[in-house]
């Protein structure tokens, strides 16, 4: 059994990441659909529906992670979503297609797919899986809420920093080679 504070930190941070990503994808639906099409994993005719489904799933999971009764389902769904998108990235990396946008935070981002992206997602899958474990039944006290708030900010910030490092890596490599 794990402490409920850990479960809440991970769930709320995941909700923030998923809602943020879903919002950016929604704002740039056409660009995200083009990024999804570049993965070349589904028929072109299915791309608009699949991109809308991914955006809706990401947003719904993000929202449900904030609902106590729905949290176990949302945690499992979040793990599944991350595994599916990581598999799509891995297939394209194994095909040697490293120059395509991941489409992670919206379509206009220039973050390319990489094994680092899979590592980042794998760590998130691990955290969500751990957060889904049964929690100790205890009443939260005031310091717990402070820890939850700080923990959510820290974990979401670490995710954002990792994403930015993954975006900047190819740029830095290009600068080194010039």
C-alpha positions in Angstrom: 0.0 0.0 0.0 1.1 3.5 -0.8 0.5 6.8 0.9 -2.5 8.7 -0.6 -0.4 11.8 -0.9 1.9 10.1 -3.5 -1.1 8.9 -5.5 -2.7 12.3 -5.5 0.5 14.1 -6.5 1.0 11.7 -9.5 -2.6 11.8 -10.5 -2.9 15.6 -10.4 0.4 16.1 -12.1 -0.6 13.6 -14.8 -4.0 15.5 -15.1 -2.2 18.8 -15.6 0.1 17.3 -18.3 -2.7 15.6 -20.1 -5.0 18.6 -20.0 -2.3 20.9 -21.2 -1.3 18.6 -24.0 -4.9 18.0 -25.0 -5.6 21.7 -25.0 -2.7 22.5 -27.3 -3.6 19.6 -29.6 -7.2 20.9 -29.7 -6.1 24.4 -30.6 -4.0 23.1 -33.4 -6.2 20.1 -34.6 -5.1 20.2 -38.2 -1.4 20.4 -37.4 -1.8 17.6 -34.9 -3.6 15.5 -37.5 -0.7 16.1 -39.9 1.8 15.0 -37.2 -0.3 11.9 -36.6 -0.4 11.2 -40.3 3.4 11.4 -40.5 3.6 8.3 -38.2 2.2 6.3 -41.1 0.6 3.7 -38.9 -3.1 4.1 -39.8 -4.8 4.7 -43.2 -4.9 8.3 -44.2 -8.8 8.3 -44.2 -8.8 7.4 -40.5 -6.4 10.2 -39.4 -9.0 12.9 -38.7 -11.1 10.6 -36.5 -8.1 9.1 -34.8 -6.6 12.5 -34.0 -9.9 13.7 -32.6 -10.2 10.5 -30.5 -6.6 10.9 -29.2 -7.3 14.5 -28.2 -10.6 13.6 -26.5 -9.1 10.7 -24.7 -6.2 12.8 -23.4 -8.6 15.4 -22.1 -11.1 12.9 -20.7 -8.3 11.0 -18.8 -6.9 14.3 -17.5 -10.3 15.4 -16.2 -11.1 11.9 -14.7 -7.8 11.8 -12.9 -9.2 14.6 -10.7 -12.4 12.7 -9.8 -11.8 10.4 -6.9 -14.3 7.7 -7.9 -12.9 7.6 -11.5 -9.2 7.8 -10.6 -8.4 4.1 -10.9 -10.0 3.9 -14.3 -8.3 7.1 -15.4 -4.9 5.9 -14.1 -5.2 2.7 -16.1 -6.4 4.5 -19.1 -3.5 7.0 -18.8 -1.0 4.1 -18.7 -2.7 2.5 -21.8 -2.6 5.8 -23.7 1.0 6.4 -22.9 1.9 2.9 -23.9 0.1 3.2 -27.2 1.7 6.5 -28.2 5.1 5.2 -27.1 4.6 2.1 -29.2 3.9 4.4 -32.2 7.1 6.3 -31.6 9.1 3.1 -31.2 7.8 1.7 -34.5 8.9 4.8 -36.3 12.3 4.9 -34.6 12.8 1.3 -35.6 11.9 2.2 -39.1 14.6 4.8 -39.0 12.1 7.7 -39.2 13.6 10.0 -36.6 12.9 13.4 -38.3 9.1 13.5 -37.6 7.4 15.6 -35.0 6.1 13.7 -32.0 3.0 15.9 -31.8 3.2 15.7 -28.0 2.2 19.1 -26.9 0.3 20.1 -30.0 1.1 19.9 -33.6 3.3 23.0 -34.0 5.9 21.9 -31.6 9.1 20.8 -33.2 10.0 18.0 -30.8 11.2 15.1 -32.8 10.6 11.5 -31.8 13.4 9.9 -29.9 14.2 7.1 -27.5 14.4 9.9 -24.9 10.7 10.5 -25.5 10.0 6.8 -24.9 12.1 6.9 -21.7 10.1 10.0 -20.5 6.8 8.3 -21.2 8.0 5.0 -19.6 8.8 6.9 -16.3 5.4 8.5 -16.4 3.8 5.0 -17.0 5.7 3.7 -14.0 4.6 6.6 -11.8 0.9 6.2 -12.9 1.1 2.5 -12.3 2.5 3.0 -8.8 -0.1 5.6 -8.1 -2.8 3.1 -9.0 -1.7 0.8 -6.2 -4.0 0.6 -3.1 -3.5 3.5 -0.7 -3.3 3.5 3.0 -6.6 4.7 4.5 -5.9 7.8 6.5 -7.2 11.3 6.9 -5.2 14.0 5.1 -4.0 16.8 7.3 -3.1 20.4 6.3 0.6 19.7 5.6 -0.5 16.9 3.2 -2.3 19.5 1.0 0.8 21.7 1.0 2.9 18.6 0.0 0.4 17.7 -2.7 0.5 21.2 -4.2 4.3 21.4 -4.2 4.6 17.9 -5.4 2.3 18.4 -8.3 4.2 21.6 -9.3 7.5 19.7 -9.0 6.4 16.7 -11.0 4.7 18.7 -13.7 7.7 21.0 -13.9 10.1 18.0 -14.2 7.9 16.7 -17.1 8.0 20.1 -18.8 11.8 20.3 -18.3 12.3 16.8 -19.8 10.1 17.8 -22.7 12.1 21.0 -23.3 15.4 19.1 -23.1 14.1 16.6 -25.6 13.1 19.5 -27.9 16.5 21.3 -27.5 18.7 18.2 -27.9 18.6 18.1 -31.7 19.0 21.8 -31.9 22.1 21.7 -29.7 23.5 18.8 -31.8 23.0 20.8 -35.0 24.8 23.8 -33.4 27.7 21.5 -32.5 28.0 20.2 -36.1 28.1 23.6 -37.7 
